[in-house]
Each structure stands twice: as C-alpha cells, then as structure tokens.
C-alpha cells in the first residue's frame, strides 16, 4: 500500500543468526575452494597450445587486434588522425628537445622509435606516445647536472675561453639515453612482476599538482630563449628561484629582435588555438598552427637574413638520416638510478591515467601491467636509438581521438611523417629561431596552468586533497623535480596514515520501526537502547589505531575501564583483608570458648549444690551465670557487624562507581562492518576488550564481520571458551535481539525486519 510519501513497506521474518547458526543456514564450505600454492605452481608451469597462444597475445597485443583490423571502418579515421598527430610531433619534438638540453633532432627521434614499439606492445588505442614537457624537463635537469658547460670549456686562439658545444651535446645525449634505458628497465621489470598498481599511490591531486609545478619549471627554463639571454646553470633545491632571479638580473641585456619574434609567435599561436577551440565542431581538422608558425618563422629568418643582422639564436644543423643504435654507458647507472625511477613512475602515471580515461570513454580495457611493459620496452629500445624518455601527451592524444583515430595504426602513420621529416625535410629547419620553439612550449602549457583552478574546487570538496595539491606544488617548485616528487609521495602517504589513525568513532542508536542503527550524533530519530552500547569505527582496526579504538570505546560508552578495574581490585583486596580478620577473630573466639567451658565445668564440680540451687531458684538464672561470656559474644557480634557494614560499604561504593561510569550499561556491541582485515594487534586488542569488560560483568558482542575477517579471527585463535562464536552475530540487529531476549526485554517491532522502499 502506497503512503503519502510514495513508500512501500515489506517485511522479512527470520530467526536471529549468530555465526554458528549462519554457517548452518548458509551451508558454509568447510574446505577452501581456492587451489593450493602447489596446484597454482603446477598450473603456471603446465604448457599447452591454447595457453601458449594466450600468453603470446597477452605479451604482444598487436597480434590479437591487427588481424581483425577493419579497413572500411577504421582506415580513414586513423589516416586523418595519424597525419594530424604527425604534424604536431614535428614542432613539439623539436621544442621539447630543448627542455631536455638536447638538439632538436633528438626530439624527432623520440617521436619515431618509441611510437613504433608501443604500436606492438601497447593496449591503449588513443594515446599518442612521444615527447612530453614534464618528462623532458626532468631529463634536462639530469643532463645539465652531469654535463654542465663548465666541464667543456676550451681555450681559444686569442686567450678567450669557450664551450665545446659538440662535445658537450654528445655527452648529454649519452647521459639522456642511459637514463632512458634504465627508466625502461625499471618500468619493464615492474610490469613483469605485475606491479602496475603502484601508480594508485599517486593520487590525482598529487599528479596534477606535480605537473603544474613542473610547468613552472618548464616556463622558467624557456625564458632565456624568449629574452635572448644566457643564464647560469643551477641544480638542486631552489634552482628555479635562482634561475628566475638570474633572468631578472639579465633583463637589461634582452635581445629585442628575439623578444619581438617571441611575442609575435605567441600572439599568433594563442589566437589561432582559440579559434580551433571555438570552432572545433565545424572544422574538419584543427589548424596546424604550430607547424605553420615553424615554417613561416624559418622562411622569414632565412630569406631576411635575421641570423646575420640581429644575431638571432637558431636551431642550427639538423643531420639527415637515422643514427645507428648505440649501447648506453652502464657506468652512469649509479649516478642516475634515483632520477630514472622518478621518471619511470611519473611517465607511467601520466600514461596510464590518459589511457584509462580514453578506455572508459570508448568502452575498452587498458591493462595496467601491460602498459608498464609497453612503456618500458619503448624507453629501453628507444634509448639504444638515441631517444630520451617518453610518455603520452594530452594535447596530441586529444587530437588523435577527436580527429577520428580508432586504433594504434594512427601512431604508425604519425611515425611515417616524422620519418620523412628526419630523412628529407629536417635540414630545411636549420634557420628556425629557438625563440619560436620556446613559444610553442609556452602555449602548450596552457592546459597545465589551468589545473590551478583545482584549488578552489578542492577547497569546497576536500581539504586534505587540497593540502596534498599545495604541498606537491610547493615542494616541486622549491625542491626541484626529483626531491619534490619524493616529498609529495611521502606527504600523501602520511595523509593516508593520519586518515586511518583518526577515524570517526560513533555510538549507534536504533531507528524505531526498522532494523537500522545510525549515529546518534547525526540522526535525531536514532535512540540508544537502554543498557546496550553499540560502537562503530569508520576505519579498519589495525596496529596504528588499535589503542585509540579502545580509548574511544571507553569515551563514547562512558565506561572508564581503568577506574572500574582499579575499584574492583580494591574491593577484592578489602574483602580478602576482611575475610582474614574474620578467620583470626573466629580462632580467638574458639580459644575463648574453650576457656569458658573449662571454667564452667570447674564451678559445677566444686559448687554444684549452690549452682543447682541458683538454677532452680530463678527461671532466667542461666543467662546470669555466663554473663562474662555473654560480654565476649556481644563484642564478637559487634565486630562482625562492623565487618559486615564495611563490606556493605565497599559494595555500595563500587555500585555507585559502576553506576556513575557505566550508566546502567550491561552489554556492548562492536560493529565490525567497516573492518576489512585484522592483524595480530587488532586481535589482541579485541581479546583484551572481552577480558577486561568481562571482569566488570559486562558482555561484549561482535556484529557484521565480513567472511574474510572471521577467517582471520579463526586463524589467530581468537575464539575460545571465554569468547565463543555465539558472541559473533550477522548484524547489529541480531545481536540486539539476542541481548534483549536474554534480559527478558523487547523492542517495538523488534521481531520483524522492516524496510521502507521509496518508489520513483
């Protein structure tokens, strides 16, 4: 029947279930259905044709989807997307190579080889692998640290000193390639051991704060090309601040022609990119303004002689053709191992986040472990062919997806365009001003700088995530990219620890007419059941918060366990002392009674007639004969009365103390529904709760334990004669019903479970 609020009620009637009865009703399996370790090892070593085929397809995904590639459905979209992305690879590859302190041609190599490797081993259909600003600046910080200009100073013919550019660049390429190979090895090994989940420890606020801070490093590093000044090289903490101060100091030496070129290029790029954004629904392809600016700037610089007239810094020689593979310098591994791991984690985090975003949008699955393997092989193989570390780019990936790209074939087509440029066209860009490449970097950082808008959003939604974002951003700015990442991850882990150490503890109350038990502080209709305290923690109980759990239980329930146990010990000690006094007095009384009996016998023998005469003369004479003995009995009676009164006072004090601390509570239910596991400390804490509260005659019950938690408790020998399984109930409601039945009480509608269902 529908009510005024559109509710429908239905009722469920069942018996109260504790853990033992639940096992019987639900027919719990007595043995585990999971295979043993030996069986799993045998299964993994078993070889068959279907198994080998599946393994090969898992490791080389291209063999699974390429034979089923539909030319009619996918070819046109992949061709258009590949051409669009390939055109973007050219300016971005050359521009980002400057961030890595390498010559532009190495950025083109990086846009070629790794893309082909990812085509074979990758699982994402839409991401565009290649150069990326953050990774490039991380590589550049290492190459400049290990191969600074000061190591390559040579004496000129007229006594002047200059830098051997060719030797310096060759050394930096070797460092970058070695770092890339080691990065790839890390990623490949992590993928092989199925360690793809490691990126989950890099939360979204951390990644976005880190990339925003990295964008500041990228921008500051490119200002020298915009203003045409030469700054000193700085490394380590505060290097960004030192570089910025140095640029401000050199502003009077700005080359006006280069500044004009930069401003014009930035203006054109921003205007056309805004047009692309506004009319992206109407334009079949976005205007390749970056390539147009590069071609235009190169033509103007070459034919107007700007290099000779205004001494504009240009790209210089771009060799045609491909380089032969070259082994990395393994002696450098010890110098770059920390940087390689940082690059590996950051590159994978960016890659998998983009890959999963597009996979969710288009309804396919990205294998996080295989992505690690694919990225690792791309970097390892690319490092042998003089490429530096790669990851996916958001701007290129969006272009590949929005222009109709369906599969990784688009990446192959973009690689063909880059290959043609490297083989035939690359030399034509020798007169390209470096300032133009810097402006391309600046404009492409727009998306990263827009992440600053996360701050007000996080302020409204989650203050802890806001703190992670701000700490990550600040540490990245001040401590450089490698130390900044380490500090950020450490701080993020601390916030997780603090969250588990500071859970919300609550006392639950019953909502009349239902089987619901809610926080009494949050719900007015949730009323505590007299004599029963229901306690719940919002987090799993384990070694970091087990002690706080016990303290919160006492605080929320109003039971000061320490005082009660102390009072009980005092009571027991006083009772023991009183009993000892009683025993001593009883012994004295026995001795006194013996002396009295002896004296009475003597009197009766010597003065028997007189005594008999006295006895017969008065009706109550016998009481007077033992008057002195009666005085002893009276004293003993007074002593007993005093002892009894003392014990009574002790009990009264204890009862008053218990009443003040317990407030009539006789049972406590621990709601364990939020606990996902228990460790040895948690088990010990629960045992202590049962023991200590049991000493003050209070019953403890568990409710809502998950099956895995019950198994862990059984393995840890938690259940015993003192803690039977009958103290563990399926729900809080079952435990309440059991307690009330034991106490001969009842609850309104407590014998039936009522659920209110809202009808849309």
KEVOMI-912318 format. One record per residue (C-alpha): residue in one letter; x, y, z. Coordinates in steps of 0.5 Angstrom, whole numbers, plus 500, padded with zeros to 3 digits. Example, Ala and Ser with C-alpha at 12.3 -4.5 7.8 and 13.67 -1.06 7.14 Angstrom:
BEGIN
a525491516s527498514
This chain:
BEGIN
x500500500x503507498x503512503x503520502x511520501x511514496x513509501x512502500x513497506x515490506x517485512x522480513x522475518x528470520x531468526x537471530x543469527x550468530x556466527x555459528x548459526x550463520x554457518x549452519x544456515x548458509x552452509x559455509x564451506x569447511x575447506x577452501x575452494x582456492x587452489x593451494x600454492x603447490x597447485x598454483x605453481x604447477x598450473x603456472x608451469x603447465x604448458x599447452x598450446x592455448x596457454x602459450x597463445x594467450x601468453x604471447x597475446x598478453x605480452x604482444x597485444x598487437x597480435x591480438x587486434x591487428x589481424x582483425x583491423x577493419x580498414x573500412x571503419x578505422x583507416x580514414x580516421x587513423x590516417x587523419x589523426x596520424x597526420x595531425x599528430x605527426x604535424x604536432x610531433x615536429x614542433x613539440x619534439x624540437x621544442x621539448x628537446x631544448x628542455x632536456x638540454x639537447x639538440x632539436x633533432x634528438x626530440x625528433x628521434x624521440x618522437x619516432x622510435x618509442x612510438x613504434x615500440x608502443x604500437x607493438x606492446x601498448x594497450x591504449x588506442x588513443x594516447x600519443x607517446x613521445x616528448x612531454x614537457x615535464x619529463x623533458x625538464x626532468x631529463x634536462x636537470x640531470x644532463x645539466x647537473x652531470x655535464x655543466x658548461x664548466x666541464x667543457x671550457x677550452x682556451x681560444x687562440x687569443x686567450x679567451x675561454x669558450x665552451x666546446x659545444x659539440x663535446x658538451x652536447x655529445x656528453x649530454x646525449x650520452x647521459x640522457x640515453x643512459x638515464x632513459x635506458x635505466x628508466x625503461x629497465x625500472x618500468x619493465x621490471x615493475x611491469x613483469x612483477x605485476x607492480x602496476x598498482x604502484x601508481x595508485x599511491x600517486x593521487x590525482x591532487x599529487x600528480x596535478x600539483x606536481x605537473x603544475x610545479x613542473x610547468x613553472x620549471x619549464x617556463x623559467x627555463x625557457x625565459x632565457x631564450x625569450x629574452x636572449x640572455x645567458x644565465x648561469x646553471x643552477x641545480x638542487x634546491x631553490x635552483x628555480x629561484x636562483x634562475x629567476x633572480x638571475x634572469x631578472x638581473x640580466x633583463x637590461x641585456x635583453x636582445x630586443x629582436x629576439x623578444x620581438x620574435x617571441x612576442x609575435x610568435x606567442x600572439x599568433x599561437x594564442x589567437x589561432x589556438x583560441x580559434x581552434x577551441x571556439x570552432x573545433x566543432x566546425x573545423x574538420x582539422x585543427x589549424x596546425x598553427x605550431x607548424x605554420x609558425x615554425x615554417x614562417x619563422x624559418x623562412x623569414x629568418x633565412x631570407x631576411x638574414x636576421x641571424x647575421x643582422x641581429x645575432x638571433x640564436x637559431x637551432x643550427x645544424x640538424x643532421x639528416x638520416x638516422x643514427x646507429x644504435x649505441x650502448x649506454x654508459x653503464x658507469x653512469x647508472x650509479x649517478x642517475x639511479x634516483x633520477x631514473x626511478x623518479x622519471x619512471x614513476x612520473x612518466x608511468x603515472x601520466x601515461x596510465x592516467x591518460x590511457x584509462x581516461x580514454x579507455x573509460x570514454x570509449x569502452x575498452x580496457x587498458x592493462x596497467x601492468x602491460x602499460x608498464x612493460x610497453x613504456x619500459x620497452x619504449x624507453x629501453x629500446x629508444x635509449x639505444x637509438x639516442x632517444x630520451x624518456x617518453x610518456x603520453x602528451x595530453x595535447x597530442x592525445x586529444x588531437x588524436x582522439x578528436x580527429x577520429x583516431x581509432x587505434x595505434x595505427x595513428x601512431x605509426x602514421x605520425x612516426x612516418x611523418x617524423x621519419x620523412x622529416x628526419x630523413x629529408x626535411x630536417x635540414x631546412x629548419x636550421x635557421x629556426x629561432x630558438x625563441x620560437x620553439x620556446x614560445x611553443x613550449x609556453x603556449x602548450x603549458x596553458x593546460x597545466x597552468x589551468x590546473x591552478x583552478x583546482x585550488x578553489x575546488x579542493x577548498x570547497x570539497x576536500x581540505x586534505x587533498x588541497x593540502x596535498x596539492x599545495x605541499x606538492x606544488x610548493x616542494x616541487x618549486x622549491x626543492x626541484x623535481x626529484x626531491x619535490x616528488x619524494x617529499x610529495x609522496x612522503x607527505x601524501x602517505x602521511x596524510x593517509x596514515x593520519x586519516x587511518x589514525x584519526x577515524x571518526x568514532x561514534x555511538x549508534x542508536x536505534x531508529x524506531x520501527x527499523x533495523x537501522x542503527x545510526x550515529x546518535x550525534x548525526x541523527x535525532x531519531x537514533x536513540x540509544x537502547x538502555x543498557x546497551x552501547x553500540x560502538x563503531x569506528x570509521x576505519x579498520x582497526x590495526x596497529x596504528x590506531x588500536x590503542x586509540x580505539x580502546x580509548x575512544x570506546x571508553x570515552x564514548x561509552x562513559x566507562x572509565x575502565x581503569x578506575x573500575x578495575x582499580x576500584x575492583x582490585x581495592x574491593x577485592x583487597x579489602x574483602x581479603x583483609x576483612x576475611x583474614x580479620x574474621x579468621x583471626x577473630x574466630x580463632x580468638x573466639x574459639x580459644x576464649x570459649x575453651x577457657x570459659x568452658x574449663x572455668x564453668x566445669x570447675x565451678x560446677x564441681x566445687x560449688x555444685x549445690x550452690x550453683x544448683x540452688x541458684x539455677x532453681x531459685x530463679x527462672x532466668x539464672x542461666x543468663x546471669x551465670x555466664x555474664x562475663x562470657x556474654x560480654x565477650x560474645x557481645x564484643x565479637x558481635x559488635x566486631x562482626x557488625x563492624x566488619x559487615x558494615x565495612x564490606x557493605x560500605x565497600x560494595x556501596x562505594x563500588x556500586x556508586x562508582x560503577x553507576x557513575x562510570x557505566x550509567x547502567x550499561x551491561x552490554x557493549x556491541x562493537x560494530x566491525x562492519x568497517x574493518x577489512x582486516x585485523x592484525x595481531x595488535x588488533x586481535x590482542x586489543x579485542x581480547x583485552x577488551x573482552x577480558x577487562x570488561x568481563x572483569x567488571x561484569x560487562x558483556x562484549x559482542x561483535x557484529x558485522x564482521x566480514x568473512x575474511x575478518x572472521x577467518x583471520x580471527x579464527x587463524x589468530x586463535x581469537x575464539x576460545x572458551x572465554x570468547x565463544x563464537x556465540x558472541x559474534x553476530x551477523x548484524x548489530x540488530x541480531x546482537x541487540x535482539x539476543x541481549x534483550x532476550x537475555x535480559x527479558x526486555x523487548x524493543x518496539x517492532x524488534x522481532x521483525x526487520x522493516x525496510x522503507x523503500x522509496x518509489x521514484
